[in-house]
Amino acid sequence: MPLAAREHVATMMGNEWGEQMIKGWNNAGWMSLSTQIGDRIAPLIGAEPGHVIMGDTLSIKVHQALAAALALNPGRKVILSDYGNFPSDLYIAQGLIKTLDRGHTLKTVAPEDVSHHIDDQVAVLMLTEVDYRTSRKHDMQALTATAHAHGVITLWDLAHSVGALPVDLVGSNVDFAVGCTYKYLNGGPGAPAFIYVCPAYVNKVDSSLSGWLGHAAPFDFELDYRAAQGIERLRVGTPPVIALKCLEPALDIWDLVTIDQVRKQSIALCELFIREVESRCPGLTLNSPRNPQERGSQVSFCFEEGYGVIQAMAERGVIGDFRAPDNMRFGFAPLYIDEHDVMTAATQLEEVISNRLWDQPKYKTRATVT
Ligand SMILES: *Cc1c(COP(=O)(O)O)cnc(C)c1O
């Protein structure tokens, strides 16, 4: 949690909501937070100002972006993705295909084979840049160029990229991008997602979720939908004001550091962790690319009893994630993790593995969130 978040939100609750009640929508600028904060995320992902807007959850933003992208390529029926993509993105595509009922198919191939499957049948290439499980990083620029050479629209999910590594949407010529703010941006539980639409398409796209706040004049309460100009048309309903306020101190941190500094340190921390773990725990298998340029800001190791290991480590103050079936994932966020933390994590992992500390009934019951 960013240290300033508690007081910032408390001030908002007291001075804005507490004092002004619903007058805050006008007087405290609540309605413009979605674009204001979008404009602060834009430089972190190499987007033009005015082309990023906040709201809803990432799954909803995937739905909107994918539906809009498919509509731009009406003659084609294939959505191409890979089986390393996060399931929610794939589930959203499957649901949208059913809703549209126009014969679309979702083709999921091996991550390393994606470029061979980009052809003139594909409508949309929908990928997550950094694999949530293995940390494998796609070459966004090269894949987008290949896609465009075949008339394919691109949709990139930046969930594990934003705040973790440099992203250049404009330089890579990306059409649509989405991402969440509760991973490397530290926006907190339930922090809203963002969506980016490139300038060439922003006034052409229709929102699949044409809610009132994406309307050109929401407070005219017209009976028929008319899309707003620009990125505002990707709004759906009322913005999550308190969650947006929570994001402000998280983004203030980025006024003090550059993403290049963070990336450099993230690579150093990941390299140190891999080196230490491989020398201390020979029974573990690295499940992330060895080349740091092909990796995001997390490192995964496979171990059959990984769930228990992650539980035992959490009890010792080192919090990782378990991703089924056997993936132990460790995230390295240099804004608050340093070499000392990495050494502690490696030491704890070694202790848990070599003393079989994971082998206790209390570490075997799966919690709702793993
Ligand atoms: C974390 C993550 C999500 C989660 O979506 P929510 O709607 O915010 O729960 C979706 N897609 C990817 C690629 C993710 O990494």
The ligand as a Gaussian input file, in Angstrom:
#p B3LYP/6-31G(d) Opt

LIG

0 1
 C       -5.044000     -10.039000     -13.430000
 C       -5.570000     -10.250000     -14.801000
 C       -6.942000     -10.135000     -15.095000
 C       -7.955000      -9.911000     -14.004000
 O       -9.101000      -9.300000     -14.489000
 P      -10.107000      -8.568000     -13.475000
 O      -11.312000      -8.315000     -14.273000
 O       -9.419000      -7.313000     -13.014000
 O      -10.341000      -9.481000     -12.319000
 C       -7.351000     -10.266000     -16.409000
 N       -6.461000     -10.504000     -17.404000
 C       -5.132000     -10.629000     -17.170000
 C       -4.198000     -10.879000     -18.298000
 C       -4.661000     -10.530000     -15.860000
 O       -3.359000     -10.687000     -15.612000

